[in-house]
Amino acid sequence: MNEESLDKSTEGLVKVLFELPEDETHRSAETLWAEPVGSELYRLRNIPIYVYGFSSVDIVTAVSIDDRLTVTGIASRSGHSTYRVFLSEDSSSESFENDWASLAELGCSYERATRRCVGIDVPPAADVYAVYQSLEKGERSHRWTFEEGHCGHPLRHQ
């Protein structure tokens, strides 16, 4: 992405900070782009990769602490779900793109945190069970391991 398109894609957005327990991720915080939608309300515009319990397009509450917009809670859920994929050591960009095709067909999108860590957004219209099966298939094939960051989809047993 070039600098001009980056400026356009973040126009009108602000950064919001999620404080993280250091023992879980070896990080103290994750920062995401968000759209102001009301007094102390912000719609997430990134896929949360390290924070648990949030998904893309959720509306969060945030207040200024030490001149940083710090998330204090959830105002409303978007119906999206979030997964994290940790690619195997021998994974290449090409192999991931091939494996990604089945998830893309289900309507998912992704953002890379690192070469091996990928955040996956599952939109509300996607079949979360089919997505989960695809993620399990990749794990059984030793292409990655995965974990759930937040499930916003209604589940059959609910």
C-alpha positions, 0 to 999 in steps of 0.5 A: 500500500502506498503512502497516499492510499494509506492516508485516504484509508485512515482519513477521519479515523483515530487510534484507540489503545487496548491495554493488554496483560503482559504475561499473555502476549509479551506486549503491553498494548495493541492500537487499532484504527477506529471511527468516532461515532459519538461521545466516547464511542468508536467503531473498530476498523482493524482486526484485533489481533492480540486483544481478546473479546473484541472484533472488527466493527464493534463499537467500543468506549474510550477515554483520553488517558495520558493523551491516548484514547484508551478503550474502557469497554464495549458499547455494541457488538458487530456480529463479527468473529475474530481468530488468530492464525500462527503459521508454521515455521516453514510457511511461505507467503505463497503457501498461506495464500493458497491455504487462504483461498477457502477462507476468502471464499467464505467471506473472511478477511485478514491482517498480518501482525507479523510474518507468522501471526495473522488476524482473521475477521469473520463477517456476520453473514459468513458460516462460522462453522465452515470457517472453523472447519477450514481453520481446523483443517489447516491445523491438522495439516500442520500449516498453522495453529489457531485460537479464537479471539472473540466469537460474535456469531450466534451458535447453534446451541444458543 
